[in-house]
Structure formats: C-alpha cells, structure tokens
C-alpha cells in the first residue's frame, strides 16, 4: 500500500507540473486513461473499484470526492473512458489540490 501512495503522489505531482504525458487530440496533453487504468486496476479486471482508487490515491483524496467526480455513470467503478477526466483541473480540485492552470 505504501508503494501505491508513492505512485499516487507522483501522478498528482506529474499532473501538476506537466511532466511526461502523452499527446491528446488537437495538441492537448494528458495522462493516457489506459495507462492510468493499468496503474490503478490491481486485480486486472478492467475497471477500478472504489477500494483500488483509495489504495492508489491514499490520503490525497480523503473524502472520496475525486472518485465520485470520475464515476460519471455512478456504478461504483471507474472505466477507461471515465479515467480521462483525471486530466481535468476540476478533478484535482475535488481531491483538494490546486491545479497550476487555475492560479
């Protein structure tokens, strides 16, 4: 679980600093949702449960608001398409971290 927290902290730090990302549509940059799924989905069933999400982000999202923000269809699981929202500055605000683009 300690490794998950280290990885989560690295992801949040990377998203905040704009470090290695993959190119998205129209020149935008983002973490690939497939890559995020592979990092978070510990049981490799193709979705991220609330427990897997909590283990991944650790204390960064104590309230679970970030999970609720990402879970568009409210089924209690994060699918690949929902993880695309992890690149949005709003997700970081939901977990209590200010995104550098929203200064």
N, C-alpha and C positions, 0 to 999 in steps of 0.2 A: 504494500500500500504506500510505503514511503516513496518508491520509485514513481508511482502514479502522481503523487503530489509534485515531485520534481518535474516530471514531464508536463503536468498542467501549468505549473509556474512558468516553464519555458515557453509553452504555447501562448499564454497570456502575454508574456514579455515580448515574444516574437511578433504577435499581432500588434502590440502597442508600438513597437519600434519599426515595424515594416520590414523586418528581416526576411529570410528566404520564403518566398511564396511562389505559387505558380500563376502564370498569366491567365486571366479570365477573358470574358467577352469584352470587346471594344477597348482593349488595352488595360482593363482593370486588373488588379492583382488580388489574389485570395488564397487562403489555405484550401486545398482540394478537399471536398467533402468526403471523397473516397479515402483519402489519407487520414482524415480525422476519424472516420469510421473504423479504419484498421487500428488506430491507436486506442480508441475508447472501447471497442467491442471485444472484451476479454474472452467471452465464450464463443466468439466467432459464429454467431447465429444470424448475422446480417443486420442487426438492429442494436441500439444502445439502450439498455434499461435505465431506469432512474438510479438503481444501485451502481451500475457501471459508470454512469455520468458522475455520481457523487464521489466514487473512488478516484475518478480521473481528475476532477477539478479540486477535490479535497475541500479545504476550508475557504477557498476562493469564492464559492457560491454557497454560503451557509444557509440561505433562506430557500434555495431551490427555485428562485425566480428565473434564473437563466434557463433551467430545464423547461419550465413552463413556457417561456418565450420561444424556445426552439421547437417544442412539441406542437406544431401547427394543428394537427388533426386531433389532438388531445387523447391519444390512445395509450399514453404512458410509455411510449417507446420512441426513440429518435431514429428515423430512417435516413438514408443517404441524402435525399432531397432536402430534408429539414436541417441537416447539418450545414447546409450552405449559409444559413443565417448566422453561423458563428463568426462570419467575417464582418457582419454589420456592427457599426459602432454602438447601436442600441443594445446588442447582446452584452457587451462589456458593461454598459450602464446598469443592466439588470443584475449583474453579479457584483456591482459596486465598484467597478474600475472605470476610471475616466479614459476614454479613447483619445489619443493625441489629435485626431482630426476635429474633435469637438471642444477645443480650447476657447 
